[in-house]
Amino acid sequence: MEKLAGELAGVGVATLRYQFPYMEERRRAPDPPTVLMATVVAAVRAAAEAAPGLPLLAGGKSMGGRMTSQAAAQHELDGVRGLVFFGFPLHPPKQPGTKRADHLAKLTVPMLFLQGTRDTLADLKLLRPVCAKLESRATLHVIETADHSFHMLKRSGRSDAEVLRELAETTASWADGI
């Protein structure tokens, strides 16, 4: 996330990075969803207070993005113009399903899904119809041969750094359009 934050800064997107309590305390087991979502709400509030004049997006990588979307579905995230998911975890590995996306229908803000074709937590055959049901609120940007962490296969001819730049540029371009 540090490298991605650097790339986002390079295209004019400021970031506020934070950790969930379980990560800060170096525990393996995630906090209960209520704690995770409260952390998201607090982080969004802190970002709005730190940069009151900037457009506000919320999101995150993997579970951070999912918890952000769940928080947005349960509590309106004041001032958030859109949600960005860097690898939305649609399902556990080798357990394809779409239940984790059910709450997305409650969201009214635009959403950007950035996904790799080798992401074992989001089968694109399942994610594409989810995004289609969200209609114009969802934009899906697929990165060929990227995995859940956006690591690339060597045969792709692309470096991880190039993909991080693509993620940042795509996010900035999408944000300009909402």
C-alpha positions, -999 to 999 in steps of 0.1 A, spaced: 0 0 0 29 23 6 41 20 -30 5 25 -43 1 56 -21 33 69 -37 19 63 -72 -14 79 -62 4 110 -49 23 111 -82 -10 116 -101 -24 141 -76 -44 118 -54 -37 123 -17 -42 93 6 -48 87 43 -35 52 52 -46 36 85 -46 2 101 -74 -18 117 -69 -24 154 -60 -61 150 -33 -52 125 -19 -25 148 -18 -50 176 -3 -76 153 -31 -101 159 -39 -127 132 -76 -127 137 -95 -97 123 -116 -76 145 -154 -81 144 -171 -63 115 -185 -36 138 -150 -26 149 -137 -28 113 -165 -6 100 -162 19 129 -125 22 120 -134 30 84 -159 57 96 -133 72 118 -107 72 90 -131 89 66 -139 115 92 -101 121 99 -95 124 61 -123 150 57 -109 170 87 -73 168 74 -81 180 39 -115 198 40 -112 212 5 -103 180 -14 -128 157 -30 -131 126 -8 -130 90 -20 -130 60 3 -119 24 -3 -90 1 2 -72 -31 -6 -90 -63 -2 -108 -65 32 -102 -28 37 -123 -21 6 -150 -45 15 -153 -31 50 -154 4 35 -183 -6 13 -201 -23 42 -196 8 63 -210 30 35 -240 6 31 -248 9 69 -237 44 76 -235 72 51 -199 82 48 -203 120 49 -187 137 19 -175 105 2 -180 109 -36 -170 74 -46 -155 41 -35 -123 25 -49 -116 -12 -44 -81 -24 -50 -89 -61 -53 -124 -65 -40 -126 -99 -21 -158 -112 -36 -153 -147 -21 -128 -168 -1 -102 -187 -22 -116 -218 -39 -151 -209 -26 -167 -189 -55 -198 -170 -46 -213 -135 -46 -228 -131 -11 -200 -107 -1 -214 -83 -27 -251 -83 -16 -247 -50 3 -233 -32 -28 -269 -27 -41 -275 -3 -12 -248 20 -23 -256 52 -42 -221 65 -49 -199 55 -79 -176 25 -74 -144 16 -91 -133 -21 -90 -97 -27 -99 -91 -64 -103 -65 -88 -117 -74 -118 -139 -56 -141 -115 -73 -129 -84 -83 -160 -64 -107 -139 -43 -127 -125 -72 -136 -148 -101 -143 -123 -129 -171 -146 -142 -189 -137 -110 -177 -101 -105 -187 -89 -140 -224 -97 -134 -222 -81 -100 -209 -49 -116 -235 -51 -144 -263 -52 -118 -249 -20 -102 -252 -4 -136 -236 30 -141 -225 31 -104 -198 5 -111 -167 6 -132 -146 -25 -135 -110 -21 -146 -93 -55 -153 -56 -60 -152 -45 -90 -173 -23 -116 -154 -24 -96 -121 -31 -115 -89 -50 -103 -58 -19 -83 -48 -14 -70 -83 17 -90 -88 24 -98 -125 35 -129 -143 70 -124 -158 56 -135 -192 32 -106 -192 62 -83 -199 49 -58 -173 64 -50 -139 45 -47 -107 56 -10 -106 40 -4 -140 7 -20 -127 8 2 -96 11 32 -119 -18 20 -140 -39 16 -108 -31 51 -98 -37 66 -132 -70 47 -136 -81 59 -101 -73 95 -109 -90 95 -143 -121 78 -128 -122 103 -99 -120 132 -124 -151 118 -141 -174 115 -110 
